[in-house]
Amino acid sequence: MDDTKSKPDSSAIERLRQEFPGHRIWRSRRWDGLPGEYVATLIDPCAGVDATMMRAAPEELRAELIKEAARAQGRIRSFR
């Protein structure tokens, strides 16, 4: 299986990893082997609230990670 770190979008993933070290950030794989969504899995409870987030584009994931950081700091409350 190919390592997702060697894909062309690896620079976007690396930037997200540097900006959000409290999450494990990676690219999922679809059922047909093609690259799937961008995924952030929480590894530091101070960095977010939701355990896992998935978005179609790195910019969308970044926006959600910013919201998560604010939620973790108690500035935004979200009841689902």
mmJSON file of the N, C-alpha and C atoms, coordinates in Angstrom:
{"data_MODEL":{"atom_site":{
"group_PDB":["ATOM","ATOM","ATOM","ATOM","ATOM","ATOM","ATOM","ATOM","ATOM","ATOM","ATOM","ATOM","ATOM","ATOM","ATOM","ATOM","ATOM","ATOM","ATOM","ATOM","ATOM","ATOM","ATOM","ATOM","ATOM","ATOM","ATOM","ATOM","ATOM","ATOM","ATOM","ATOM","ATOM","ATOM","ATOM","ATOM","ATOM","ATOM","ATOM","ATOM","ATOM","ATOM","ATOM","ATOM","ATOM","ATOM","ATOM","ATOM","ATOM","ATOM","ATOM","ATOM","ATOM","ATOM","ATOM","ATOM","ATOM","ATOM","ATOM","ATOM","ATOM","ATOM","ATOM","ATOM","ATOM","ATOM","ATOM","ATOM","ATOM","ATOM","ATOM","ATOM","ATOM","ATOM","ATOM","ATOM","ATOM","ATOM","ATOM","ATOM","ATOM","ATOM","ATOM","ATOM","ATOM","ATOM","ATOM","ATOM","ATOM","ATOM","ATOM","ATOM","ATOM","ATOM","ATOM","ATOM","ATOM","ATOM","ATOM","ATOM","ATOM","ATOM","ATOM","ATOM","ATOM","ATOM","ATOM","ATOM","ATOM","ATOM","ATOM","ATOM","ATOM","ATOM","ATOM","ATOM","ATOM","ATOM","ATOM","ATOM","ATOM","ATOM","ATOM","ATOM","ATOM","ATOM","ATOM","ATOM","ATOM","ATOM","ATOM","ATOM","ATOM","ATOM","ATOM","ATOM","ATOM","ATOM","ATOM","ATOM","ATOM","ATOM","ATOM","ATOM","ATOM","ATOM","ATOM","ATOM","ATOM","ATOM","ATOM","ATOM","ATOM","ATOM","ATOM","ATOM","ATOM","ATOM","ATOM","ATOM","ATOM","ATOM","ATOM","ATOM","ATOM","ATOM","ATOM","ATOM","ATOM","ATOM","ATOM","ATOM","ATOM","ATOM","ATOM","ATOM","ATOM","ATOM","ATOM","ATOM","ATOM","ATOM","ATOM","ATOM","ATOM","ATOM","ATOM","ATOM","ATOM","ATOM","ATOM","ATOM","ATOM","ATOM","ATOM","ATOM","ATOM","ATOM","ATOM","ATOM","ATOM","ATOM","ATOM","ATOM","ATOM","ATOM","ATOM","ATOM","ATOM","ATOM","ATOM","ATOM","ATOM","ATOM","ATOM","ATOM","ATOM","ATOM","ATOM","ATOM","ATOM","ATOM","ATOM","ATOM","ATOM","ATOM","ATOM","ATOM","ATOM","ATOM","ATOM","ATOM","ATOM","ATOM","ATOM","ATOM","ATOM","ATOM","ATOM","ATOM"],
"id":[1,2,3,4,5,6,7,8,9,10,11,12,13,14,15,16,17,18,19,20,21,22,23,24,25,26,27,28,29,30,31,32,33,34,35,36,37,38,39,40,41,42,43,44,45,46,47,48,49,50,51,52,53,54,55,56,57,58,59,60,61,62,63,64,65,66,67,68,69,70,71,72,73,74,75,76,77,78,79,80,81,82,83,84,85,86,87,88,89,90,91,92,93,94,95,96,97,98,99,100,101,102,103,104,105,106,107,108,109,110,111,112,113,114,115,116,117,118,119,120,121,122,123,124,125,126,127,128,129,130,131,132,133,134,135,136,137,138,139,140,141,142,143,144,145,146,147,148,149,150,151,152,153,154,155,156,157,158,159,160,161,162,163,164,165,166,167,168,169,170,171,172,173,174,175,176,177,178,179,180,181,182,183,184,185,186,187,188,189,190,191,192,193,194,195,196,197,198,199,200,201,202,203,204,205,206,207,208,209,210,211,212,213,214,215,216,217,218,219,220,221,222,223,224,225,226,227,228,229,230,231,232,233,234,235,236,237,238,239,240],
"type_symbol":["N","C","C","N","C","C","N","C","C","N","C","C","N","C","C","N","C","C","N","C","C","N","C","C","N","C","C","N","C","C","N","C","C","N","C","C","N","C","C","N","C","C","N","C","C","N","C","C","N","C","C","N","C","C","N","C","C","N","C","C","N","C","C","N","C","C","N","C","C","N","C","C","N","C","C","N","C","C","N","C","C","N","C","C","N","C","C","N","C","C","N","C","C","N","C","C","N","C","C","N","C","C","N","C","C","N","C","C","N","C","C","N","C","C","N","C","C","N","C","C","N","C","C","N","C","C","N","C","C","N","C","C","N","C","C","N","C","C","N","C","C","N","C","C","N","C","C","N","C","C","N","C","C","N","C","C","N","C","C","N","C","C","N","C","C","N","C","C","N","C","C","N","C","C","N","C","C","N","C","C","N","C","C","N","C","C","N","C","C","N","C","C","N","C","C","N","C","C","N","C","C","N","C","C","N","C","C","N","C","C","N","C","C","N","C","C","N","C","C","N","C","C","N","C","C","N","C","C","N","C","C","N","C","C","N","C","C","N","C","C"],
"label_atom_id":["N","CA","C","N","CA","C","N","CA","C","N","CA","C","N","CA","C","N","CA","C","N","CA","C","N","CA","C","N","CA","C","N","CA","C","N","CA","C","N","CA","C","N","CA","C","N","CA","C","N","CA","C","N","CA","C","N","CA","C","N","CA","C","N","CA","C","N","CA","C","N","CA","C","N","CA","C","N","CA","C","N","CA","C","N","CA","C","N","CA","C","N","CA","C","N","CA","C","N","CA","C","N","CA","C","N","CA","C","N","CA","C","N","CA","C","N","CA","C","N","CA","C","N","CA","C","N","CA","C","N","CA","C","N","CA","C","N","CA","C","N","CA","C","N","CA","C","N","CA","C","N","CA","C","N","CA","C","N","CA","C","N","CA","C","N","CA","C","N","CA","C","N","CA","C","N","CA","C","N","CA","C","N","CA","C","N","CA","C","N","CA","C","N","CA","C","N","CA","C","N","CA","C","N","CA","C","N","CA","C","N","CA","C","N","CA","C","N","CA","C","N","CA","C","N","CA","C","N","CA","C","N","CA","C","N","CA","C","N","CA","C","N","CA","C","N","CA","C","N","CA","C","N","CA","C","N","CA","C","N","CA","C","N","CA","C","N","CA","C","N","CA","C","N","CA","C","N","CA","C"],
"label_alt_id":[null,null,null,null,null,null,null,null,null,null,null,null,null,null,null,null,null,null,null,null,null,null,null,null,null,null,null,null,null,null,null,null,null,null,null,null,null,null,null,null,null,null,null,null,null,null,null,null,null,null,null,null,null,null,null,null,null,null,null,null,null,null,null,null,null,null,null,null,null,null,null,null,null,null,null,null,null,null,null,null,null,null,null,null,null,null,null,null,null,null,null,null,null,null,null,null,null,null,null,null,null,null,null,null,null,null,null,null,null,null,null,null,null,null,null,null,null,null,null,null,null,null,null,null,null,null,null,null,null,null,null,null,null,null,null,null,null,null,null,null,null,null,null,null,null,null,null,null,null,null,null,null,null,null,null,null,null,null,null,null,null,null,null,null,null,null,null,null,null,null,null,null,null,null,null,null,null,null,null,null,null,null,null,null,null,null,null,null,null,null,null,null,null,null,null,null,null,null,null,null,null,null,null,null,null,null,null,null,null,null,null,null,null,null,null,null,null,null,null,null,null,null,null,null,null,null,null,null,null,null,null,null,null,null,null,null,null,null,null,null],
"label_comp_id":["MET","MET","MET","ASP","ASP","ASP","ASP","ASP","ASP","THR","THR","THR","LYS","LYS","LYS","SER","SER","SER","LYS","LYS","LYS","PRO","PRO","PRO","ASP","ASP","ASP","SER","SER","SER","SER","SER","SER","ALA","ALA","ALA","ILE","ILE","ILE","GLU","GLU","GLU","ARG","ARG","ARG","LEU","LEU","LEU","ARG","ARG","ARG","GLN","GLN","GLN","GLU","GLU","GLU","PHE","PHE","PHE","PRO","PRO","PRO","GLY","GLY","GLY","HIS","HIS","HIS","ARG","ARG","ARG","ILE","ILE","ILE","TRP","TRP","TRP","ARG","ARG","ARG","SER","SER","SER","ARG","ARG","ARG","ARG","ARG","ARG","TRP","TRP","TRP","ASP","ASP","ASP","GLY","GLY","GLY","LEU","LEU","LEU","PRO","PRO","PRO","GLY","GLY","GLY","GLU","GLU","GLU","TYR","TYR","TYR","VAL","VAL","VAL","ALA","ALA","ALA","THR","THR","THR","LEU","LEU","LEU","ILE","ILE","ILE","ASP","ASP","ASP","PRO","PRO","PRO","CYS","CYS","CYS","ALA","ALA","ALA","GLY","GLY","GLY","VAL","VAL","VAL","ASP","ASP","ASP","ALA","ALA","ALA","THR","THR","THR","MET","MET","MET","MET","MET","MET","ARG","ARG","ARG","ALA","ALA","ALA","ALA","ALA","ALA","PRO","PRO","PRO","GLU","GLU","GLU","GLU","GLU","GLU","LEU","LEU","LEU","ARG","ARG","ARG","ALA","ALA","ALA","GLU","GLU","GLU","LEU","LEU","LEU","ILE","ILE","ILE","LYS","LYS","LYS","GLU","GLU","GLU","ALA","ALA","ALA","ALA","ALA","ALA","ARG","ARG","ARG","ALA","ALA","ALA","GLN","GLN","GLN","GLY","GLY","GLY","ARG","ARG","ARG","ILE","ILE","ILE","ARG","ARG","ARG","SER","SER","SER","PHE","PHE","PHE","ARG","ARG","ARG"],
"label_asym_id":["A","A","A","A","A","A","A","A","A","A","A","A","A","A","A","A","A","A","A","A","A","A","A","A","A","A","A","A","A","A","A","A","A","A","A","A","A","A","A","A","A","A","A","A","A","A","A","A","A","A","A","A","A","A","A","A","A","A","A","A","A","A","A","A","A","A","A","A","A","A","A","A","A","A","A","A","A","A","A","A","A","A","A","A","A","A","A","A","A","A","A","A","A","A","A","A","A","A","A","A","A","A","A","A","A","A","A","A","A","A","A","A","A","A","A","A","A","A","A","A","A","A","A","A","A","A","A","A","A","A","A","A","A","A","A","A","A","A","A","A","A","A","A","A","A","A","A","A","A","A","A","A","A","A","A","A","A","A","A","A","A","A","A","A","A","A","A","A","A","A","A","A","A","A","A","A","A","A","A","A","A","A","A","A","A","A","A","A","A","A","A","A","A","A","A","A","A","A","A","A","A","A","A","A","A","A","A","A","A","A","A","A","A","A","A","A","A","A","A","A","A","A","A","A","A","A","A","A","A","A","A","A","A","A","A","A","A","A","A","A"],
"label_entity_id":["1","1","1","1","1","1","1","1","1","1","1","1","1","1","1","1","1","1","1","1","1","1","1","1","1","1","1","1","1","1","1","1","1","1","1","1","1","1","1","1","1","1","1","1","1","1","1","1","1","1","1","1","1","1","1","1","1","1","1","1","1","1","1","1","1","1","1","1","1","1","1","1","1","1","1","1","1","1","1","1","1","1","1","1","1","1","1","1","1","1","1","1","1","1","1","1","1","1","1","1","1","1","1","1","1","1","1","1","1","1","1","1","1","1","1","1","1","1","1","1","1","1","1","1","1","1","1","1","1","1","1","1","1","1","1","1","1","1","1","1","1","1","1","1","1","1","1","1","1","1","1","1","1","1","1","1","1","1","1","1","1","1","1","1","1","1","1","1","1","1","1","1","1","1","1","1","1","1","1","1","1","1","1","1","1","1","1","1","1","1","1","1","1","1","1","1","1","1","1","1","1","1","1","1","1","1","1","1","1","1","1","1","1","1","1","1","1","1","1","1","1","1","1","1","1","1","1","1","1","1","1","1","1","1","1","1","1","1","1","1"],
"label_seq_id":[1,1,1,2,2,2,3,3,3,4,4,4,5,5,5,6,6,6,7,7,7,8,8,8,9,9,9,10,10,10,11,11,11,12,12,12,13,13,13,14,14,14,15,15,15,16,16,16,17,17,17,18,18,18,19,19,19,20,20,20,21,21,21,22,22,22,23,23,23,24,24,24,25,25,25,26,26,26,27,27,27,28,28,28,29,29,29,30,30,30,31,31,31,32,32,32,33,33,33,34,34,34,35,35,35,36,36,36,37,37,37,38,38,38,39,39,39,40,40,40,41,41,41,42,42,42,43,43,43,44,44,44,45,45,45,46,46,46,47,47,47,48,48,48,49,49,49,50,50,50,51,51,51,52,52,52,53,53,53,54,54,54,55,55,55,56,56,56,57,57,57,58,58,58,59,59,59,60,60,60,61,61,61,62,62,62,63,63,63,64,64,64,65,65,65,66,66,66,67,67,67,68,68,68,69,69,69,70,70,70,71,71,71,72,72,72,73,73,73,74,74,74,75,75,75,76,76,76,77,77,77,78,78,78,79,79,79,80,80,80],
"pdbx_PDB_ins_code":[null,null,null,null,null,null,null,null,null,null,null,null,null,null,null,null,null,null,null,null,null,null,null,null,null,null,null,null,null,null,null,null,null,null,null,null,null,null,null,null,null,null,null,null,null,null,null,null,null,null,null,null,null,null,null,null,null,null,null,null,null,null,null,null,null,null,null,null,null,null,null,null,null,null,null,null,null,null,null,null,null,null,null,null,null,null,null,null,null,null,null,null,null,null,null,null,null,null,null,null,null,null,null,null,null,null,null,null,null,null,null,null,null,null,null,null,null,null,null,null,null,null,null,null,null,null,null,null,null,null,null,null,null,null,null,null,null,null,null,null,null,null,null,null,null,null,null,null,null,null,null,null,null,null,null,null,null,null,null,null,null,null,null,null,null,null,null,null,null,null,null,null,null,null,null,null,null,null,null,null,null,null,null,null,null,null,null,null,null,null,null,null,null,null,null,null,null,null,null,null,null,null,null,null,null,null,null,null,null,null,null,null,null,null,null,null,null,null,null,null,null,null,null,null,null,null,null,null,null,null,null,null,null,null,null,null,null,null,null,null],
"Cartn_x":[0.843,0.0,0.888,0.537,1.32,1.214,2.283,2.306,1.699,0.7,0.045,0.966,2.077,3.017,3.711,3.76,4.466,3.561,2.331,1.389,1.615,1.162,1.371,0.818,-0.215,-0.805,-0.094,1.045,1.74,2.191,2.457,2.859,1.699,0.482,-0.686,-0.876,-0.695,-0.826,0.26,1.471,2.579,2.341,1.818,1.502,0.461,-0.567,-1.59,-0.99,-0.107,0.546,1.362,2.06,2.864,1.985,0.889,0.005,-0.854,-1.178,-2.07,-1.432,-0.41,0.301,-0.522,-1.653,-2.505,-3.379,-3.222,-3.983,-3.042,-3.439,-2.757,-3.504,-2.811,-3.454,-2.938,-3.875,-3.537,-4.614,-4.355,-5.321,-5.842,-7.152,-7.749,-7.691,-8.026,-8.098,-9.516,-9.982,-11.322,-11.318,-12.501,-12.649,-11.936,-11.774,-11.147,-9.647,-9.089,-7.664,-7.235,-8.135,-7.816,-7.791,-7.11,-7.084,-8.498,-8.733,-10.04,-9.978,-10.74,-10.827,-9.603,-9.455,-8.415,-8.969,-8.164,-8.624,-7.734,-8.351,-7.626,-8.171,-7.287,-7.654,-7.014,-7.819,-7.362,-6.424,-5.239,-4.315,-4.013,-4.391,-4.208,-5.549,-6.198,-7.523,-7.569,-6.437,-6.407,-6.529,-6.389,-6.383,-7.734,-8.688,-9.981,-10.994,-12.162,-13.267,-13.654,-13.885,-14.284,-13.077,-13.313,-12.224,-11.661,-12.519,-12.081,-12.907,-12.231,-12.901,-12.421,-13.323,-12.978,-13.56,-12.736,-13.188,-12.6,-13.245,-12.85,-11.583,-11.282,-10.132,-9.331,-8.028,-7.216,-7.648,-8.142,-8.6,-9.831,-10.709,-11.902,-11.515,-10.543,-10.092,-9.439,-8.646,-7.995,-9.037,-10.087,-11.15,-11.798,-12.031,-12.623,-11.668,-10.383,-9.402,-9.295,-9.448,-9.465,-10.67,-11.824,-13.031,-12.844,-12.226,-11.976,-11.082,-10.056,-9.152,-9.919,-10.801,-11.611,-12.569,-13.17,-14.066,-13.309,-12.108,-11.31,-10.939,-10.795,-10.452,-11.693,-12.871,-14.106,-14.691,-14.166,-14.694,-15.96,-16.15,-17.337,-17.939,-19.228,-19.887,-20.794,-20.744,-21.554,-22.227,-23.539,-24.28,-24.898,-24.565,-25.073,-26.066],
"Cartn_y":[-1.178,0.0,1.241,2.218,3.443,4.258,4.922,5.82,7.148,7.625,8.875,10.076,9.934,11.044,11.378,10.44,10.676,11.261,11.538,12.076,13.572,14.121,15.544,16.503,16.093,16.975,16.891,16.223,16.033,17.348,18.379,19.666,20.298,20.152,20.678,19.926,18.624,17.821,18.188,18.37,18.73,20.084,21.048,22.362,22.217,21.397,21.164,20.495,19.549,18.862,19.83,20.732,21.708,22.692,23.098,24.082,23.485,22.189,21.544,20.257,20.385,19.204,18.337,18.809,18.032,17.017,16.951,16.008,15.191,13.981,13.182,13.466,14.001,14.428,13.573,13.075,12.169,12.191,11.506,11.406,9.98,9.841,8.508,7.933,6.682,6.002,5.523,5.755,5.299,3.8,3.235,1.802,1.333,2.255,1.879,2.179,2.571,2.82,4.246,5.079,6.479,7.273,8.427,9.262,9.697,9.675,10.063,11.398,11.505,12.761,13.0,14.249,14.643,14.402,13.791,13.347,13.93,14.365,14.804,14.007,13.273,12.487,13.14,13.427,14.112,13.223,13.751,13.022,13.795,15.062,15.895,16.534,16.127,16.646,18.155,18.785,20.243,20.93,20.159,20.729,20.678,19.973,19.867,19.144,18.913,18.258,16.968,17.069,15.896,14.979,13.688,12.721,12.653,12.761,12.67,13.603,14.267,15.129,14.746,14.767,14.451,15.524,16.008,17.018,16.71,17.206,16.917,17.643,18.786,19.593,20.029,20.245,20.648,21.986,22.901,24.2,24.029,23.101,22.831,22.21,21.307,20.684,21.721,22.605,23.655,24.533,24.91,25.737,25.017,23.724,22.951,22.823,22.673,22.567,23.874,24.988,26.285,26.367,25.929,25.905,24.969,23.828,22.865,23.449,24.166,24.787,25.774,26.55,27.507,26.78,25.699,24.913,24.332,23.859,23.26,24.291,25.531,26.598,27.184,26.658,27.085,28.379,28.857,30.108,29.877,28.672,28.374,27.08,27.088,25.89,25.396,24.119,23.51,22.278,22.266,21.115,20.408,19.133,18.376,17.361],
"Cartn_z":[0.0,0.0,0.0,-0.817,-0.911,0.358,0.699,1.846,1.424,2.122,1.745,1.901,2.607,2.762,1.444,0.495,-0.76,-1.838,-1.548,-2.523,-2.722,-3.862,-4.153,-3.095,-2.382,-1.376,-0.034,0.006,1.283,1.903,1.086,1.675,2.436,1.93,2.647,3.958,3.921,5.132,6.128,5.648,6.536,7.204,6.468,7.064,8.161,7.919,8.937,10.169,9.959,11.082,11.924,11.268,12.0,12.761,12.157,12.778,13.89,13.784,14.749,15.29,16.148,16.643,17.599,18.035,18.924,18.203,16.892,16.073,15.199,14.923,13.898,12.606,11.621,10.378,9.23,8.427,7.351,6.284,5.201,4.104,4.063,4.076,4.047,2.632,2.539,1.256,1.011,-0.189,-0.555,-0.787,-0.938,-1.159,-2.428,-3.41,-4.677,-4.711,-3.567,-3.476,-3.766,-4.247,-4.52,-3.219,-3.213,-2.0,-1.609,-0.317,0.204,0.916,1.991,2.73,3.604,3.999,4.944,6.338,7.189,8.506,9.595,10.684,11.873,13.058,13.71,14.881,16.105,17.084,18.291,19.106,19.434,20.304,21.585,21.631,22.818,23.152,24.251,24.571,24.786,24.966,25.09,23.729,22.644,21.3,20.608,21.173,20.514,21.365,20.772,21.462,20.743,19.43,18.648,18.424,18.529,18.393,16.978,15.984,14.594,13.728,12.807,11.83,10.45,9.482,8.099,7.192,6.264,5.306,3.938,2.896,1.516,1.083,1.679,1.267,2.487,2.331,3.48,4.068,3.224,3.733,4.627,4.243,5.05,6.392,6.356,7.605,8.507,7.934,8.718,9.414,8.691,9.287,10.462,10.33,11.424,12.601,12.32,13.404,14.185,13.514,14.21,15.134,14.652,15.494,16.685,16.438,17.517,18.601,18.193,19.169,20.041,19.424,20.19,21.131,20.66,21.518,22.706,22.466,23.54,24.598,24.186,25.12,25.788,25.436,26.082,25.54,24.422,23.87,23.068,22.567,21.784,22.323,22.563,23.006,21.903,21.662,20.618,21.207,21.174,21.678,20.494,20.349,19.205,19.658],
"occupancy":[1.0,1.0,1.0,1.0,1.0,1.0,1.0,1.0,1.0,1.0,1.0,1.0,1.0,1.0,1.0,1.0,1.0,1.0,1.0,1.0,1.0,1.0,1.0,1.0,1.0,1.0,1.0,1.0,1.0,1.0,1.0,1.0,1.0,1.0,1.0,1.0,1.0,1.0,1.0,1.0,1.0,1.0,1.0,1.0,1.0,1.0,1.0,1.0,1.0,1.0,1.0,1.0,1.0,1.0,1.0,1.0,1.0,1.0,1.0,1.0,1.0,1.0,1.0,1.0,1.0,1.0,1.0,1.0,1.0,1.0,1.0,1.0,1.0,1.0,1.0,1.0,1.0,1.0,1.0,1.0,1.0,1.0,1.0,1.0,1.0,1.0,1.0,1.0,1.0,1.0,1.0,1.0,1.0,1.0,1.0,1.0,1.0,1.0,1.0,1.0,1.0,1.0,1.0,1.0,1.0,1.0,1.0,1.0,1.0,1.0,1.0,1.0,1.0,1.0,1.0,1.0,1.0,1.0,1.0,1.0,1.0,1.0,1.0,1.0,1.0,1.0,1.0,1.0,1.0,1.0,1.0,1.0,1.0,1.0,1.0,1.0,1.0,1.0,1.0,1.0,1.0,1.0,1.0,1.0,1.0,1.0,1.0,1.0,1.0,1.0,1.0,1.0,1.0,1.0,1.0,1.0,1.0,1.0,1.0,1.0,1.0,1.0,1.0,1.0,1.0,1.0,1.0,1.0,1.0,1.0,1.0,1.0,1.0,1.0,1.0,1.0,1.0,1.0,1.0,1.0,1.0,1.0,1.0,1.0,1.0,1.0,1.0,1.0,1.0,1.0,1.0,1.0,1.0,1.0,1.0,1.0,1.0,1.0,1.0,1.0,1.0,1.0,1.0,1.0,1.0,1.0,1.0,1.0,1.0,1.0,1.0,1.0,1.0,1.0,1.0,1.0,1.0,1.0,1.0,1.0,1.0,1.0,1.0,1.0,1.0,1.0,1.0,1.0,1.0,1.0,1.0,1.0,1.0,1.0,1.0,1.0,1.0,1.0,1.0,1.0],
"B_iso_or_equiv":[0.0,0.0,0.0,0.0,0.0,0.0,0.0,0.0,0.0,0.0,0.0,0.0,0.0,0.0,0.0,0.0,0.0,0.0,0.0,0.0,0.0,0.0,0.0,0.0,0.0,0.0,0.0,0.0,0.0,0.0,0.0,0.0,0.0,0.0,0.0,0.0,0.0,0.0,0.0,0.0,0.0,0.0,0.0,0.0,0.0,0.0,0.0,0.0,0.0,0.0,0.0,0.0,0.0,0.0,0.0,0.0,0.0,0.0,0.0,0.0,0.0,0.0,0.0,0.0,0.0,0.0,0.0,0.0,0.0,0.0,0.0,0.0,0.0,0.0,0.0,0.0,0.0,0.0,0.0,0.0,0.0,0.0,0.0,0.0,0.0,0.0,0.0,0.0,0.0,0.0,0.0,0.0,0.0,0.0,0.0,0.0,0.0,0.0,0.0,0.0,0.0,0.0,0.0,0.0,0.0,0.0,0.0,0.0,0.0,0.0,0.0,0.0,0.0,0.0,0.0,0.0,0.0,0.0,0.0,0.0,0.0,0.0,0.0,0.0,0.0,0.0,0.0,0.0,0.0,0.0,0.0,0.0,0.0,0.0,0.0,0.0,0.0,0.0,0.0,0.0,0.0,0.0,0.0,0.0,0.0,0.0,0.0,0.0,0.0,0.0,0.0,0.0,0.0,0.0,0.0,0.0,0.0,0.0,0.0,0.0,0.0,0.0,0.0,0.0,0.0,0.0,0.0,0.0,0.0,0.0,0.0,0.0,0.0,0.0,0.0,0.0,0.0,0.0,0.0,0.0,0.0,0.0,0.0,0.0,0.0,0.0,0.0,0.0,0.0,0.0,0.0,0.0,0.0,0.0,0.0,0.0,0.0,0.0,0.0,0.0,0.0,0.0,0.0,0.0,0.0,0.0,0.0,0.0,0.0,0.0,0.0,0.0,0.0,0.0,0.0,0.0,0.0,0.0,0.0,0.0,0.0,0.0,0.0,0.0,0.0,0.0,0.0,0.0,0.0,0.0,0.0,0.0,0.0,0.0,0.0,0.0,0.0,0.0,0.0,0.0],
"pdbx_formal_charge":[null,null,null,null,null,null,null,null,null,null,null,null,null,null,null,null,null,null,null,null,null,null,null,null,null,null,null,null,null,null,null,null,null,null,null,null,null,null,null,null,null,null,null,null,null,null,null,null,null,null,null,null,null,null,null,null,null,null,null,null,null,null,null,null,null,null,null,null,null,null,null,null,null,null,null,null,null,null,null,null,null,null,null,null,null,null,null,null,null,null,null,null,null,null,null,null,null,null,null,null,null,null,null,null,null,null,null,null,null,null,null,null,null,null,null,null,null,null,null,null,null,null,null,null,null,null,null,null,null,null,null,null,null,null,null,null,null,null,null,null,null,null,null,null,null,null,null,null,null,null,null,null,null,null,null,null,null,null,null,null,null,null,null,null,null,null,null,null,null,null,null,null,null,null,null,null,null,null,null,null,null,null,null,null,null,null,null,null,null,null,null,null,null,null,null,null,null,null,null,null,null,null,null,null,null,null,null,null,null,null,null,null,null,null,null,null,null,null,null,null,null,null,null,null,null,null,null,null,null,null,null,null,null,null,null,null,null,null,null,null],
"auth_seq_id":[1,1,1,2,2,2,3,3,3,4,4,4,5,5,5,6,6,6,7,7,7,8,8,8,9,9,9,10,10,10,11,11,11,12,12,12,13,13,13,14,14,14,15,15,15,16,16,16,17,17,17,18,18,18,19,19,19,20,20,20,21,21,21,22,22,22,23,23,23,24,24,24,25,25,25,26,26,26,27,27,27,28,28,28,29,29,29,30,30,30,31,31,31,32,32,32,33,33,33,34,34,34,35,35,35,36,36,36,37,37,37,38,38,38,39,39,39,40,40,40,41,41,41,42,42,42,43,43,43,44,44,44,45,45,45,46,46,46,47,47,47,48,48,48,49,49,49,50,50,50,51,51,51,52,52,52,53,53,53,54,54,54,55,55,55,56,56,56,57,57,57,58,58,58,59,59,59,60,60,60,61,61,61,62,62,62,63,63,63,64,64,64,65,65,65,66,66,66,67,67,67,68,68,68,69,69,69,70,70,70,71,71,71,72,72,72,73,73,73,74,74,74,75,75,75,76,76,76,77,77,77,78,78,78,79,79,79,80,80,80],
"auth_comp_id":["MET","MET","MET","ASP","ASP","ASP","ASP","ASP","ASP","THR","THR","THR","LYS","LYS","LYS","SER","SER","SER","LYS","LYS","LYS","PRO","PRO","PRO","ASP","ASP","ASP","SER","SER","SER","SER","SER","SER","ALA","ALA","ALA","ILE","ILE","ILE","GLU","GLU","GLU","ARG","ARG","ARG","LEU","LEU","LEU","ARG","ARG","ARG","GLN","GLN","GLN","GLU","GLU","GLU","PHE","PHE","PHE","PRO","PRO","PRO","GLY","GLY","GLY","HIS","HIS","HIS","ARG","ARG","ARG","ILE","ILE","ILE","TRP","TRP","TRP","ARG","ARG","ARG","SER","SER","SER","ARG","ARG","ARG","ARG","ARG","ARG","TRP","TRP","TRP","ASP","ASP","ASP","GLY","GLY","GLY","LEU","LEU","LEU","PRO","PRO","PRO","GLY","GLY","GLY","GLU","GLU","GLU","TYR","TYR","TYR","VAL","VAL","VAL","ALA","ALA","ALA","THR","THR","THR","LEU","LEU","LEU","ILE","ILE","ILE","ASP","ASP","ASP","PRO","PRO","PRO","CYS","CYS","CYS","ALA","ALA","ALA","GLY","GLY","GLY","VAL","VAL","VAL","ASP","ASP","ASP","ALA","ALA","ALA","THR","THR","THR","MET","MET","MET","MET","MET","MET","ARG","ARG","ARG","ALA","ALA","ALA","ALA","ALA","ALA","PRO","PRO","PRO","GLU","GLU","GLU","GLU","GLU","GLU","LEU","LEU","LEU","ARG","ARG","ARG","ALA","ALA","ALA","GLU","GLU","GLU","LEU","LEU","LEU","ILE","ILE","ILE","LYS","LYS","LYS","GLU","GLU","GLU","ALA","ALA","ALA","ALA","ALA","ALA","ARG","ARG","ARG","ALA","ALA","ALA","GLN","GLN","GLN","GLY","GLY","GLY","ARG","ARG","ARG","ILE","ILE","ILE","ARG","ARG","ARG","SER","SER","SER","PHE","PHE","PHE","ARG","ARG","ARG"],
"auth_asym_id":["A","A","A","A","A","A","A","A","A","A","A","A","A","A","A","A","A","A","A","A","A","A","A","A","A","A","A","A","A","A","A","A","A","A","A","A","A","A","A","A","A","A","A","A","A","A","A","A","A","A","A","A","A","A","A","A","A","A","A","A","A","A","A","A","A","A","A","A","A","A","A","A","A","A","A","A","A","A","A","A","A","A","A","A","A","A","A","A","A","A","A","A","A","A","A","A","A","A","A","A","A","A","A","A","A","A","A","A","A","A","A","A","A","A","A","A","A","A","A","A","A","A","A","A","A","A","A","A","A","A","A","A","A","A","A","A","A","A","A","A","A","A","A","A","A","A","A","A","A","A","A","A","A","A","A","A","A","A","A","A","A","A","A","A","A","A","A","A","A","A","A","A","A","A","A","A","A","A","A","A","A","A","A","A","A","A","A","A","A","A","A","A","A","A","A","A","A","A","A","A","A","A","A","A","A","A","A","A","A","A","A","A","A","A","A","A","A","A","A","A","A","A","A","A","A","A","A","A","A","A","A","A","A","A","A","A","A","A","A","A"],
"auth_atom_id":["N","CA","C","N","CA","C","N","CA","C","N","CA","C","N","CA","C","N","CA","C","N","CA","C","N","CA","C","N","CA","C","N","CA","C","N","CA","C","N","CA","C","N","CA","C","N","CA","C","N","CA","C","N","CA","C","N","CA","C","N","CA","C","N","CA","C","N","CA","C","N","CA","C","N","CA","C","N","CA","C","N","CA","C","N","CA","C","N","CA","C","N","CA","C","N","CA","C","N","CA","C","N","CA","C","N","CA","C","N","CA","C","N","CA","C","N","CA","C","N","CA","C","N","CA","C","N","CA","C","N","CA","C","N","CA","C","N","CA","C","N","CA","C","N","CA","C","N","CA","C","N","CA","C","N","CA","C","N","CA","C","N","CA","C","N","CA","C","N","CA","C","N","CA","C","N","CA","C","N","CA","C","N","CA","C","N","CA","C","N","CA","C","N","CA","C","N","CA","C","N","CA","C","N","CA","C","N","CA","C","N","CA","C","N","CA","C","N","CA","C","N","CA","C","N","CA","C","N","CA","C","N","CA","C","N","CA","C","N","CA","C","N","CA","C","N","CA","C","N","CA","C","N","CA","C","N","CA","C","N","CA","C","N","CA","C","N","CA","C","N","CA","C","N","CA","C","N","CA","C"],
"pdbx_PDB_model_num":[1,1,1,1,1,1,1,1,1,1,1,1,1,1,1,1,1,1,1,1,1,1,1,1,1,1,1,1,1,1,1,1,1,1,1,1,1,1,1,1,1,1,1,1,1,1,1,1,1,1,1,1,1,1,1,1,1,1,1,1,1,1,1,1,1,1,1,1,1,1,1,1,1,1,1,1,1,1,1,1,1,1,1,1,1,1,1,1,1,1,1,1,1,1,1,1,1,1,1,1,1,1,1,1,1,1,1,1,1,1,1,1,1,1,1,1,1,1,1,1,1,1,1,1,1,1,1,1,1,1,1,1,1,1,1,1,1,1,1,1,1,1,1,1,1,1,1,1,1,1,1,1,1,1,1,1,1,1,1,1,1,1,1,1,1,1,1,1,1,1,1,1,1,1,1,1,1,1,1,1,1,1,1,1,1,1,1,1,1,1,1,1,1,1,1,1,1,1,1,1,1,1,1,1,1,1,1,1,1,1,1,1,1,1,1,1,1,1,1,1,1,1,1,1,1,1,1,1,1,1,1,1,1,1,1,1,1,1,1,1]
}}}
